[in-house]
């Protein structure tokens, strides 16, 4: 029988993001490292998955045979199969990284009874969108550094450095550089200028919001918060940001990186845009803010952002994230 993780959520702002906090970093990928596709949420098109696998292979990685289950409505299998598949992959000594097939919906179902038998021995978890739920859980419960970046059928399938593909430089820096920090050019625009240092956390706006009230509610004090999403009307972004504000999630935040928010155009001409909503609600915080970075849902090559590491946000020009430490160990 698998043992439950003995690490409980850490409460108290001084310990969660303090300078003394030690994050658990996975080992760096090297040539021929084995990566495992996993599907904790919705199903993906098989041809797109195969294209993503071919891209990972071209980068010099071995791709383990993925598990396949019958779809369960809008899930990529019944909950028990998805959760057991994830746990088994964590326990395999030959697997160095788990790469999501796609997002959609359903990762949250895995969390209530999730058992992490090796909380001190993290693996690379790579993905975005609905995988935010899993990444928040692994941070709050186990202090795992995870990676907000491309998935097999959402980035890798299109290839490197092309529209709807992935940014190869940031991917390899995040997953292979065990010797120190690097810089991410955010390719956005300044909403509020300045510089700030903190710990990178966040992900998909909707999933950060819906973690509120759960045992793994994301603690954000001292964070540089990454927030992005797609397909929301500006008033829906407004409501989500106000919920975060009223829940105290912006108290102590040191900087904010916002995504492209594609397919979020105003439904009525001349009504507020998402950028204007973000500016109105977030600039009173008095922290540096960049809008329009190609993180998560974006038509541009997806940046890979390590979550759980220390970084400096420089909000001038198009914005820069200085990653101040390696996200992986040797």
N, C-alpha and C positions, 0 to 999 in steps of 0.2 A: 504494500500500500504506500502510496506517495505521501510524504509528510507535508503538512501545510507549512507555508512560510511562517517563521517565528517573528518576523519583523512586522510590527504594527505601524499604522500611520503615525507620523511624528507631528505632534501639535505644538504650537508655540512659535511665534514668528522669529524669535531670536535664534532658534536652533535650525529652522527649516532652510533658510537661505543665508545664514551667517557665514563669515569668512572661514570658520573652522569646519564647515560641512565638507565631508568627503563623499564624492560621487563615485559610484561603482562603474568603472569603464570596461567595456568588452575589449577583447584582443583585436589588434589590427588585422585586416585582411591582407593576405599575401597571394602571390601567384599560386593557383590551384587550390586556394581555400574553397571549402564546400559551402554553398549557400542553398537554403531550402525555401521554396515557395510555400506560402501559407495563405489561407483564405478565411479570416475571422469574421468577415462581414458578408457582402453580396457576391454573387457569382460574376465571373468575367468571361468574355468571349474566348474560347480556346485558341483561336488563331492569334489573337493579340497576346495571350499568355506565351505562346510559342515564340512569337517575335521578341518578346521581352527576354525569354530564356536565351535565345540566340545572341541578343545584345550582351547579356551578362557573360556568356561564354566567350564572346569576342574580347572582353576585358580581361580575360585570363582566369576566370573563376570556374570551378566545377559546380554544376547545378544538380542537386539531388532530385531524385524522382519525387514528384509532388503527389500528395494524396488527392483523390477525387471522390466526391460523394454526390449522391443525387441531390439536386437543389430542393430546398424546402421553402417554397414560396419565393420571397425576395432574399432569402439567405442561401449561402453556398453550402448547405448541408444543415442537418439538425444541430442544435446547440451542443449536445454532448460530443458529436463527431468533431466539430470545429474546435472545441476547447481541448479535447483529448489529443487532437493532432498537434496543437500548439504546445501542449505540455510535453508530449513525447519528443518533439523537436528540440525543446529546451534541454532535455535530459540526454540527448545523443552527443557523445564526445566528438564525433566527426563533423558535426555541424558548427560552422563559425558564425553564420548569419541567417536570419529569417527575413525574407523579402515578401511584402504583401503582394497579392495578385491585383486587388483593387479595393476601393473603399465601399461606398454605398451605405449600408446600415447593418448593424448586428454585433459589432465588437463588444458592446456593453453587456450583452447576454453572457459573455464568458466570465465576467468579473466576480459575481457573487460567490461562486464556489471555486474560483481559480486557485490552484495550488502551485506555488513556485518552490520546488524542492531544493534549488540551488540559488538562493537569493544573492549570495556573495560571489557567484560565478556567472556574470551576465554574458549574453550573446548580443550581437548587433541586431537590432530590430529596426527595419527600414520601411517607411511608408508614410502616408499622409491621410487627410480627410477623416474617415470614420475610425482609423487606427489611433487617432488622438485619444480616444477613451482608454485604449490599452496602454499607450505611452504615459498618460497621466497616472494610471494605476501603478505602473512599474516604477515611476519616479516616487510617488508618495509612499508606496509600500517597501520598495527595495532600493531606492536611490539609483536606479539604472539610468545611465546616459543612453538615450535612444536617438533616432535620426529621422527628421521630418524631411522626406525626400521622395524620389520617384518610386513607382511600383511597376510590376511587370506589364500590366495592361493600362498603365497611366503614366507614361513617360519613357520607360525603357523600350516599349514597343515601337515608338517613333524614332528612337536613336538619339545620338549625342549632338547637342548644340544646334538643334533645329526646332522649329515651332512645334509645340505640344510634346517635345522630347525632354531631355534632361541635360543639365549643365555638368559636363564631365569633370571639369576642374574641381568644383566644390565637392562632388561626390567622392572623388579619390582622395582629396585632402581630408575629408571627414572620416573616411573608412580606413585609410592606410597610413596617415601621418601620425606616428607615435612620438615624434620628437619635439613638438611644440605647436604654437598657434599659427594662424594664417588669416587672411582677410577675405571677406565676402563683399563684393561690390553689389549693392542692393538695387541699383538701376531704377530707383524710385524718385520721389520728390519730397522736399521738406514741407511738413505741416507745421512743425515747431522746431526751431534750430537749437543746437546745443550738443553736448557730449555727456555720456553717462556710462557707468560701469555696473554690471549686475550679472545675474545668472539667467541664461536663455531658457525660457519656458513658454508653453502655450501650444498653439496648433490651430485646428479648425474652430472658428468662433462658436458655432452651434454646440460642439462637443465640450469645449471649455465651459460654456454656460450650463449645459445639462449635467456637468459633474457637481455643480453646487448642491449641497445637501446630502451628498453621498459620503461614505466613509473615506473615499479617496479624493475628496474635494481638493482642487489644486490650490496650494498655498503660494501666493504671488508676491509677498513682501520681499523687496530687494531684487525683483526680477526685471529683466528686459523681456517684455511680453510680446510674443509673436501671435498675431490674430489674422486669420484670413478665412474666406468662404466663397461660395458661388451661389447664383440663382436666388438671391434674396432681394426683395424690394428694399429701397432705402429705409422705409419705416420699420422693416423687420430688423435691419442692422441697428437702427436707433433703439428698438426695444431690447435687443440683446445686450448692447453696450450699457443701457440704463440699468438692466438687471445686474450686470457685473459691477457697475458703480454702486448701486444700492446694496449689493451683497458685500461691499468692502473690498472687492478684488483689485481696485486701483489704488488702494491705500498702500503707500510704500513702493509702488512700481517706479522704476527708475528710467525707463524708456519704453517706447512701443514701436514695433515694426508691423505695418499693415500690408496685406497682400493686394493683388489686382482687383479682387471682387468682380470677376467676370459675370456677365449675364445678370447684372444688378442695376440696370438702367432705371431711371425714374419712370413710373407708369403714366405720369401726366407731364406734358411739356412744361418746362420752367419750374418744376418742383425740385426739392433738394436732391442732390446726388449723394452717393455713399461717402465720397470724400468730404462733402460739406457737412454731412451728419457727423463724421468722425472728428472733423475740425471743431465743430460746436461743442461736442460732448467731452473731447479729450484734451484740447488745448488748455482749459483751466487747470489741468493737473500740474502744469509747469514743468513737464519733462520733454526731452527730445522725441520727436515723432517723425517717422518716414512712412509715406503712403505709396503703394504701387510696386512693392517688391515682388519678383516672380517666385513666390513661395506657395507651395500647395497647389490650389486650383489656379492655373494661369495658362494663357495661350502661348507663353514663351517657354524656353528651356527652364525646367524646374531646378531651383537651387536646392542643395542638401544642407539643412541646418541642424547641427547637433543640439539636442535639448538636454539641459542639465549642466552645461559647462559655463565657465565665466567668460564674459565678452564685454567689449566696449562698443557702444553705438555712437557713431559720429554722424550727426544729422546736419550735413551741409552738402551742397551739390546734389548728387544722386544718392547719397548715403553710403556709409560703409559700416560693416560689422567686423570688428577686430576680434577674432576668436583668440582668447588669451592663454589657452592651454590645449593640449591634445585631447581629442574626444575618445581616443582608443589607447590601449596599452600595448606594449611589445610582448 
